[in-house]
Amino acid sequence: MKTLRPWLIVAGLFAMALLTIVDRVAMSASKAGVARELALDDRRFGFVFAAFSVGYALLQVPSGRLADRFGARRFLAVIVAAWSVFTTATAVVGSLGWLLLVRLLFGAAEAGAFPGAARAIYSWVSAGQRGFAQGLLMAGSRLGAALGLALTSYAMAWVGWHGTFHVLGAVGLVWAVAWFILYRDGTGGVALAEEPGAFEWRWLATANSAYILGQYFCSNFTFYLAVNWLLPYLQNRYGLGTAEAGTYASVPLYFGMAANWVSGGVGDALYRRGHRRLARALPAACGFGLACGAVLLAAQAETIGTAVVFFGLATFGADLALSPSWAVCADIAGPHTGTFSGAMNMAGNVGALVSSLAFPYLAAWTGNPKTYFYLVAVLNVAGLYCWTRIRPGALLARPDTMEVSA
């Protein structure tokens, strides 16, 4: 049972990650109904997506610090309950102003989900297994996005977008209660139960930290095309209905789920063989290269099938970087894993914020949605470069630490 318990904890976090993204992408699936009811065009709706990203980005570091200080049990139970309340509140807004406020608060509440999960994984999962554990966690988020786009699209056809948000809020409250009852803070003998102490903010100004944060900006910029704008893009570009577009738009997210399993498994295998830097850098760098090429081909696709395959490969590539990104936070931050991973996720969600606005505004300014895809390709090249410079063995508190192995 002792060896099984960490993976039961990861299973619970997998369910949370799935729910996190289902709740998030429900707004994309409900775009047509919400926009019609509140009389919003694409550029105004871009601010609805952006409001979430603002709240989510701003609370990343404070949330990570709170997770380090109070532990994952209380912290995750509270924030999941909070975002579930705001999910329900989404169903009752009657104006753009109220919708922006609710989505901002929803994003702020969701901000601590992955830093809190990273802290729990640091406490319970050994370093040689964290890549796969983080891969499973992120696979849950991608499965949530895929199921969310498809299932909420159909659910809205049955009960409307208002009813769908009520149901999602209730499910989140159930998870929060179950987690609080069943999970216990502590360690599985793989990390000291130490107090994290003072986090020195100068650690974020090191070159190593800058590269880690920078590549996550690039990764999230790419991924949030799939979360926010892929469904309406496919719907408009290929003349699809909402449910049909939701089904097609969900396919790339299954690619992302597979990428997290592959990346985590390959990374851990390399790590256990002593190739610690390669374990983190190789999957991520290969992924950014793949995403760059695939998004350029997706921009030229003439049929829905071809477009979905190339968007899937782009998402697969971008998501190869996720498991190494979160694992390297634990590698270098130790008891400050929650705080540092929160800083990285904040950078990523600044990328998500810019991505949310870049798609509609670049299309409006240039008259061509392909401009956005070209920008994505450039950012993936930048992300690849970052991974040639990241040093997983350089501890935050000792930035001159050298890797013991390539």
C-alpha positions, 0 to 999 in steps of 0.5 A: 500500500505504501508504494501504491499510495503515491499513484492513488494521489496522482490518480486524484490529481489526474481527475482534478486536472481533467475537471480543471480543463473541462471547466475552462474549455466549456467557455469555448464550446459555449461561445456561440450561445454566450456571444449571441445572448450578450451580443459579442463579436470575436474581438470582444469575446477575446477579452472573455478568454483573456479575463480568465488568463489575467486572473490565472496568471496573476495568482500563480505565484501567490497560489504556489506559495500558499500551497508550499506553506499550507500543504496540498490538502487544504489548499486544493480543496479550497480552490477547487470549491471556489472555482466551482462556485464561479463556474456556476456563477458563469451561468447567471451573468447577464452582461459582458461586465459581469462575465468578465468579472466572473471569468477573472475570479474563476481564473484566479481560483484555478491558478493554484491547481497545478502548482498545488499538484506539483507540490503534492507530487514533489512530496510523494513521488521520487525524482526518477518517477516525477516525469511520468507523474507530471505526464499523467497529470498533464494528460488529465488536463488534455483529456479534460480539454478533449472531452470538454470540447466534445461533451460540453458541445453536445450537453449544451444542445440538450440542456443549454449553456446555462445548465451545463455550467451548473452541472460542472460546478456541482461536480467540482464541489464533489471533488473538493470534498472527497480530496479533503476527506481522503488526502493527507499532507506528508511525504512518501519518504521521498522528500523531507517534510521541511518548511520551505523557508523564505523564497528569494525573488532574485532566484527568478532573475537568473538566466536558468529561470528566465529560460524555463519561464520563457519556454513555457510562455511559448508552449502555452501560447501554442496550446491555447490555440487549441483551447480557445480558438480552434473550435470557432476557427474550424467552424468558420473555416470549414462551415461546421456546426457547433457540435461537429466542430467541437468533435473535430477540435477535440482531436488535437487534445488527444494528441496532447494527452499522448504526448504527455505519456510519451514525454514523461516515460521517455524522460524518466527512462533517461533520468534513471540511466543518469542522463538527467539533463537529457531527460528533461531537454530532449523531449521538450526540444524535439516537441518544439521543433515538431510544433513549429513545422506542424503549425505551418502545415496546418495553416495551409490545410485545405480540408478539415481532416488534414487541418486536424491532423496537423493541429494534432501534431502541433499540439503533440509537439507543444505538449512534449514540453509539459512534463519536463517543464514541471519536473525541472521545477522540482529538480531545481526548486525542491521545497519551493516547488509550488512557488517556482512552478507557479512563477513558470505557470504565470509566464505560461499564462501570460502567453495564453493571454497574449494568444487569446487576443492575438488570434482575433486581432492579428486576423482583423489587422492583416485580414488573414488568420494565417498570420497568427500561425506564423507567429506560433511557429516563430515562438516554437523556435524560441522555445527550442532554443531555451531548452538548449540553455536550461540546466536542471542541475542548477539549484535555485539556492545554488545557481552555480551548481553543475549537472552530474550527468548529461 
